Amino acid sequence: MSTPSRRTAALAAVLMCLAAGACALFWQAARPAPAKAGLFEFTLKDERELGEKFNALVRSKLPLVDDAEIQAYVTDMVIRVAKAMPPQPFPLTVGVIQNNALNAFAAPAGYVFVFTGLILNLSHESEVAAVIAHELAHVSQRHLASRYEKMTTLTIGQLVGMAAGLALGAAAGAPEAGTALIIGSQAATLQTYLSYSREDEREADQVGMNYLVAAGYPPQGMVGSFETIRRMRWLKGQAVIPAYLSTHPDVGERLGYLKDRINQLPKNVRDRTDDDTRFKRIQTIIRSRYDDPPKAIGYYRSLGAKATCLDKLGLAMALGRTHEIEAARAAFTEAMACGGDDALWLREDGRFEAKARRFGVAEDLLGRSVEKNPNDLTALFEYAKLLAQSGNFAKALPYLNRVRMNFPDNAEIQSVYGQMLGQSGDLFHAHLHLGYAAVYQNDERQSEFQIKKAKGLARSDEQKQEVAKLEELQKKRTELLKGRL
């Protein structure tokens, strides 16, 4: 699955604000009665609808990381922290956004998003988990829900429309749409109605610490995350720190009471140590696959003799994204000699060899990777493409369908699946899935063309229902992205 193109930092800032500000308030633990906004009650059905629309908006406007190993890691971490929360009305759905901001947020109906910058810029998994715990504490404590219930002048429709208008304005490049860097919780947009108070932040720190400890992490993770925020504040300069920080407890003050809290914990909890084995692996994938290639290459080369096997793989992956084919091949040779029996090493070397057009070598490497780790859907995707290229559709199509079922709104996967179906002779489903690809690419003209083709080829009632389902999705997406919520 290819790396998605970068979007503007302003859009990221707005959507972070909207998710954690205008939306997270509805995902709450205690629901004695529906929250009210203006003339309308906000029910679980309303929340589900809003969550689905917001999820579609985020996924259509921000680049989502679709690497299966990263996705599985972040999902496992969020679920681990969320187990400490009171029961929630919706299951968790986790997405990873490719953006350098240090943030995570909970959107309506259990949608949770974590930014790659949070993983890349922190030093331990416990620090990432601490930010997630802090955000989930805002949700469980209903900080914004209580504010929302006081908004007697706004209806649900007006609030959602305002959110969509801001997001679409940011997508069009409106400079007032948001700030460039968001750290911690929320930005200032919509703060007239939705900003957190100092008391809210203190409570989220304390309750978030409870969640972090209950999840089995070292409590020092929360201190570490705040220390990184403070360090970045000086490195980046005050001008790029969002205005909401000036109304929150000072970072130094928060570090003080968090350290006092840790000192009161049992010794066995204070003495917990970080296990960052998986965290370092994911950091390597993010840095080498999604960060700027020259920056990543410079980072790994600067390690010199201190480079681990994982670092050597990271350098090879970063070089593989450039036109330095021979340098990349030499780096992969060294990395494979160090850890080449690991499924990740096999996968990445296979992806490189496919790019270098050594398809037989690539197919062998990817096949071995899939055999070692059948749950790596990224390896499965790449392997299926090579199988199809050699004409083995009987094996390739079931593999790719499994990938598609796990990433249903990924335009690239839908497109490759549609092309593969067409090459195998299944023209109806080929046009159907090319239609899905066009919908997820927000290409209205192409989606209408593919739907028309699929409709003309539909013979059974089941096929006609499949087309109707696609038409309904196209209609919803069109309405959403035009702001008619």
C-alpha positions in Angstrom: 0.0 0.0 0.0 1.5 3.2 -1.1 2.3 6.2 1.2 -0.6 8.8 0.9 0.3 12.3 0.0 0.7 14.9 2.8 -2.1 17.3 3.6 -1.8 20.8 5.1 -0.9 21.1 8.8 -3.7 23.6 9.1 -6.3 21.0 8.1 -4.8 18.6 10.7 -5.1 21.2 13.3 -8.7 21.9 12.5 -9.7 18.3 12.5 -7.9 17.7 15.8 -9.8 20.5 17.3 -13.1 19.3 15.8 -12.6 15.7 16.9 -11.6 16.4 20.4 -13.6 19.6 20.8 -16.8 19.6 18.8 -17.2 15.8 18.7 -15.6 13.9 21.5 -18.1 15.3 23.9 -20.7 12.9 22.7 -18.7 9.7 23.4 -19.3 9.4 27.1 -19.5 6.8 29.8 -22.6 7.9 31.8 -25.8 8.5 29.8 -28.6 9.0 32.2 -30.4 11.0 29.5 -29.5 12.2 26.0 -27.5 15.4 25.8 -29.6 18.3 24.5 -28.6 21.0 22.1 -31.0 23.7 21.3 -34.3 22.2 20.2 -33.0 18.6 19.7 -32.1 15.6 21.8 -28.8 13.9 20.9 -29.4 10.2 21.0 -27.0 7.2 20.5 -28.4 6.9 17.0 -27.5 10.6 16.3 -24.0 9.9 17.7 -23.5 6.9 15.5 -24.5 8.9 12.5 -22.3 11.8 13.4 -19.4 9.5 14.2 -19.7 7.8 10.8 -19.8 11.2 9.0 -16.9 12.5 11.0 -14.9 9.4 10.3 -15.5 9.7 6.6 -14.5 13.4 6.7 -11.2 12.7 8.4 -10.4 9.8 6.1 -11.2 11.8 3.0 -9.2 14.8 4.0 -6.2 13.5 6.0 -3.7 10.8 5.0 -4.3 7.6 6.9 -1.5 5.1 7.5 -2.5 1.7 6.2 0.5 -0.3 7.2 -1.0 -3.4 9.0 1.7 -3.7 11.6 1.4 0.0 12.6 -2.4 -0.3 12.7 -2.4 -3.4 14.8 0.1 -1.9 17.3 -1.8 1.4 17.8 -5.1 -0.5 18.1 -3.7 -2.8 20.7 -2.3 0.2 22.7 -5.6 2.1 22.6 -7.7 -0.9 23.6 -5.2 -1.6 26.4 -5.7 1.9 27.9 -9.4 2.0 27.2 -10.0 -1.2 29.2 -9.6 0.9 32.4 -12.5 3.2 31.3 -16.1 2.8 32.4 -18.2 0.9 29.9 -18.7 2.8 26.6 -21.7 2.6 24.3 -19.7 2.0 21.1 -16.8 -0.3 20.2 -13.5 1.4 19.4 -12.3 2.0 15.9 -8.8 3.2 15.6 -7.1 5.1 12.8 -3.5 6.3 12.4 -3.0 9.7 10.7 0.2 10.5 8.9 1.1 13.8 10.5 3.9 15.1 12.6 1.7 16.6 15.3 2.0 15.2 18.8 -1.7 14.3 19.3 -4.4 11.7 19.6 -8.2 12.3 19.8 -11.4 10.5 20.4 -14.2 11.3 17.9 -18.0 10.4 18.2 -19.1 6.8 18.4 -15.8 5.3 19.5 -13.6 6.5 16.7 -10.0 7.1 17.9 -7.2 8.7 15.9 -3.5 8.7 16.7 -1.0 10.8 14.8 2.4 9.3 13.7 4.1 12.3 15.2 3.1 11.2 18.6 4.9 7.9 18.2 7.9 9.3 16.3 8.6 12.2 18.7 8.2 10.5 22.1 10.7 8.1 23.6 8.6 5.3 25.1 5.4 3.5 24.5 4.2 4.6 28.0 4.5 8.2 26.9 2.3 7.6 23.9 -0.2 5.7 26.1 -0.2 8.6 28.5 -1.4 11.1 25.9 -4.1 8.6 24.8 -5.1 8.1 28.5 -5.3 11.9 28.9 -7.6 12.2 25.9 -9.8 9.3 27.0 -10.1 10.8 30.4 -11.6 14.0 28.9 -14.2 11.8 27.3 -15.0 9.6 30.4 -15.2 12.7 32.6 -17.6 14.4 30.2 -15.8 17.7 30.2 -17.0 18.9 26.9 -20.3 17.1 27.2 -21.2 19.3 30.2 -20.3 22.4 28.2 -22.2 21.2 25.2 -25.4 20.7 27.2 -25.3 24.4 28.1 -25.3 25.5 24.4 -28.9 26.4 24.2 -28.4 28.6 21.1 -26.9 25.8 18.9 -28.6 22.8 17.4 -26.9 19.6 16.6 -27.2 20.3 12.9 -25.6 23.8 13.3 -22.7 22.3 15.2 -22.0 19.6 12.7 -22.4 22.1 9.8 -19.9 24.4 11.5 -17.5 21.6 11.9 -17.8 20.6 8.3 -17.5 24.1 7.1 -14.3 24.6 9.0 -12.8 21.4 7.7 -13.7 22.1 4.1 -12.4 25.6 4.4 -9.1 24.2 5.7 -9.0 21.8 2.8 -9.3 24.8 0.4 -6.3 26.4 2.1 -8.1 29.0 4.3 -5.3 30.2 6.6 -7.6 31.0 9.5 -8.8 27.4 9.7 -6.3 26.3 12.3 -2.8 26.5 13.8 0.2 24.4 12.6 1.0 22.5 15.8 -1.3 20.9 18.3 0.1 19.4 21.4 -1.8 17.6 24.2 -5.5 18.0 23.8 -7.3 20.8 21.9 -6.7 23.8 19.8 -8.4 27.2 20.2 -11.0 26.9 17.4 -14.5 26.9 18.7 -13.1 27.5 22.2 -15.8 30.1 22.9 -18.1 27.1 23.4 -15.8 24.1 23.8 -12.5 24.9 25.5 -11.4 23.0 28.5 -10.9 24.7 31.8 -7.9 24.4 34.0 -9.8 22.2 36.3 -10.7 19.9 33.4 -7.1 19.6 32.5 -6.1 18.7 36.0 -8.8 16.1 36.3 -7.8 14.6 32.9 -4.2 14.4 34.1 -5.2 12.6 37.3 -7.8 10.3 35.7 -5.5 9.7 32.8 -2.8 8.6 35.2 -5.3 6.1 36.7 -5.9 4.7 33.3 -2.2 4.5 32.5 -1.4 2.7 35.7 -4.4 0.3 35.4 -3.1 -0.6 31.9 0.2 -1.7 33.4 2.4 1.1 32.1 5.1 2.9 34.1 3.4 6.0 35.5 6.5 8.1 34.5 5.2 7.9 31.0 2.9 10.9 31.6 5.7 12.9 33.1 7.8 12.0 30.0 5.2 13.1 27.6 4.8 16.5 29.3 8.6 17.0 29.5 8.7 16.5 25.7 5.9 19.0 25.3 7.9 21.5 27.3 11.1 20.8 25.3 9.3 21.2 22.0 7.7 24.4 23.3 11.2 26.0 23.6 12.6 24.4 20.4 9.7 25.4 18.2 9.1 28.8 19.8 6.1 30.3 21.6 4.5 31.5 18.3 3.6 28.0 17.1 2.1 26.8 20.4 -1.7 27.0 20.2 -3.5 29.7 22.3 -5.3 27.1 24.4 -2.0 26.3 26.3 -2.0 29.8 27.8 -5.3 29.1 29.6 -4.3 25.7 30.8 -2.2 24.8 33.9 1.5 25.6 33.2 3.4 22.5 32.0 5.8 23.0 34.9 2.9 23.0 37.4 1.5 19.8 35.8 4.9 18.1 36.0 5.0 19.0 39.7 1.7 17.5 40.7 2.2 14.4 38.5 5.5 13.7 40.1 3.9 14.1 43.5 1.2 11.7 42.5 3.8 9.1 41.3 5.7 9.3 44.6 2.5 8.3 46.4 2.0 5.2 44.3 3.1 1.7 45.5 6.8 0.9 45.0 6.0 -1.9 42.6 4.1 0.5 40.4 6.8 3.2 40.6 9.5 0.6 39.7 7.8 -0.5 36.5 10.1 -0.4 33.5 9.4 0.3 29.8 9.2 -2.5 27.3 9.8 -0.7 24.1 10.6 -3.6 21.8 7.5 -3.3 19.7 7.5 0.5 20.1 11.0 0.8 18.5 9.9 -1.4 15.7 6.9 0.8 14.9 9.0 3.9 15.2 11.4 2.5 12.6 8.6 1.7 10.1 7.1 5.2 10.6 10.4 7.0 10.2 11.7 5.1 7.3 8.4 4.7 5.4 6.5 7.9 6.2 9.0 10.6 7.2 10.9 12.7 4.7 13.5 10.2 3.1 16.6 12.5 3.3 15.8 13.2 6.9 15.3 9.5 7.7 18.5 8.6 5.8 20.5 11.2 7.7 19.1 10.0 11.0 20.2 6.4 10.4 23.6 7.2 8.9 24.3 9.4 11.9 24.1 6.4 14.2 27.3 4.9 12.7 28.6 1.9 14.7 25.7 2.2 17.2 23.1 1.2 14.5 21.1 -1.9 15.5 19.7 -4.5 13.1 16.5 -2.5 13.2 18.3 0.7 12.4 20.0 -1.0 9.4 16.6 -2.1 8.1 15.3 1.5 8.6 18.2 2.9 6.5 17.5 0.3 3.8 13.8 1.1 3.7 14.5 4.9 3.5 17.0 4.4 0.7 14.5 2.2 -1.1 12.1 5.2 -1.4 14.8 7.1 -3.4 16.3 6.5 -6.8 19.5 5.2 -5.2 18.8 1.6 -6.1 22.3 0.2 -5.7 22.8 1.9 -2.3 19.4 0.6 -1.2 20.3 -2.9 -2.3 23.6 -2.8 -0.5 21.8 -1.6 2.7 19.2 -4.4 2.4 22.0 -6.9 2.0 23.5 -5.7 5.3 20.1 -5.6 7.0 19.1 -9.0 5.9 22.4 -10.5 7.1 21.5 -9.0 10.5 17.8 -9.9 10.9 16.6 -11.3 7.6 14.6 -14.2 9.1 12.1 -11.8 10.6 8.8 -11.3 8.6 9.2 -7.5 8.6 12.7 -7.8 7.0 11.4 -10.2 4.4 8.4 -7.9 3.7 10.4 -4.8 3.2 13.1 -6.4 1.1 10.4 -8.0 -1.0 8.8 -4.6 -1.5 12.1 -3.1 -2.6 12.8 -5.9 -5.1 9.4 -5.4 -6.6 10.2 -1.7 -7.1 13.5 -2.8 -8.6 11.5 -5.0 -11.0 13.1 -8.3 -9.8 9.6 -9.8 -9.5 10.7 -13.4 -9.0 12.9 -12.5 -6.0 10.2 -10.2 -4.6 7.5 -12.9 -4.8 9.7 -15.4 -3.0 10.5 -12.9 -0.2 6.9 -11.8 0.2 5.7 -15.3 0.2 8.1 -16.2 3.0 7.0 -13.1 4.9 3.3 -14.1 4.6 4.1 -17.6 5.7 5.9 -16.3 8.9 3.2 -13.7 9.6 -0.1 -14.4 8.0 -1.7 -11.4 9.8 0.5 -8.9 8.0 -2.0 -7.5 5.5 0.5 -5.2 4.0 2.7 -8.1 3.0 -0.4 -10.0 1.8 -1.4 -7.0 -0.4 2.0 -6.8 -2.0 2.2 -10.6 -2.4 -1.3 -10.7 -4.0 -0.3 -8.1 -6.6 2.7 -10.1 -7.6 0.7 -13.3 -7.8 -1.8 -11.6 -10.1 1.0 -10.2 -12.2 2.1 -13.8 -12.9 -1.5 -14.8 -13.7 -2.3 -16.7 -10.5 -5.7 -15.1 -9.9 -7.1 -18.1 -8.1 -4.6 -17.5 -5.2 -4.3 -13.7 -5.5 -8.0 -12.7 -5.3 -8.8 -14.4 -2.0 -5.7 -12.8 -0.5 -6.6 -9.4 -1.8 -10.2 -9.7 -0.7 -9.0 -10.4 2.8 -7.0 -7.2 2.7 -9.9 -5.3 1.3 -12.3 -6.5 4.1 -9.9 -5.1 6.7 -9.3 -1.7 4.8 -12.7 -1.3 3.2 -12.4 2.5 2.6 -8.9 2.4 1.1 -9.1 3.6 -2.5 -5.9 2.0 -3.6 -6.9 -1.4 -2.4 -10.3 -1.1 -4.0 -8.8 0.0 -7.2 -6.2 -2.9 -7.4 -8.9 -5.4 -6.5 -11.2 -4.0 -9.2 -8.4 -4.2 -11.8 -7.6 -7.7 -10.7 -11.2 -8.8 -11.0 -11.4 -7.3 -14.5 -8.2 -9.2 -15.5 -9.7 -12.4 -14.2 -12.9 -11.8 -16.3 -15.4 -10.8 -13.5 -16.4 -7.5 -15.1 -19.4 -6.7 -12.9 -17.4 -6.8 -9.7 -14.5 -5.1 -11.4 -16.6 -2.0 -12.1 -18.3 -2.3 -8.7 -15.0 -2.0 -6.8 -13.5 0.5 -9.2 -16.6 2.5 -8.3 -15.8 2.1 -4.6 -12.3 3.3 -5.3 -13.6 6.4 -7.1 -16.0 7.2 -4.2 -13.2 7.0 -1.7 -11.0 9.2 -3.9 -13.9 11.7 -4.0 -14.0 11.4 -7.8 -17.7 12.0 -8.5 -17.5 11.7 -12.2 -15.5 8.5 -12.2 -17.8 6.9 -9.5 -20.9 7.7 -11.6 -19.2 6.1 -14.7 -18.3 2.9 -12.8 -21.7 2.7 -11.2 -23.4 3.0 -14.6 -21.1 0.2 -15.9 -21.8 -2.0 -12.9 -25.6 -1.4 -13.1 -25.5 -2.4 -16.8 -23.8 -5.7 -16.0 -25.9 -6.5 -12.9 -28.1 -9.6 -13.6 -29.1 -11.1 -10.2 -31.1 -9.4 -7.5 -28.0 -9.7 -5.3 -25.9 -7.8 -7.8 -28.5 -5.1 -8.1 -28.5 -4.7 -4.3 -24.7 -4.4 -4.4 -25.0 -1.5 -6.9 -27.7 0.1 -4.8 -25.4 0.0 -1.7 -22.7 1.6 -3.7 -25.0 4.3 -4.9 -26.2 5.0 -1.4 -22.5 5.4 -0.2 -21.8 7.8 -3.1 -24.8 9.9 -2.2 -23.8 10.1 1.5 -20.2 10.9 0.7 -21.2 13.6 -1.8 -23.5 15.2 0.7 -20.9 15.1 3.4 -18.1 16.6 1.4 -20.3 19.4 0.1 -21.2 20.2 3.7 -24.8 19.3 3.4 -24.9 17.2 6.7 
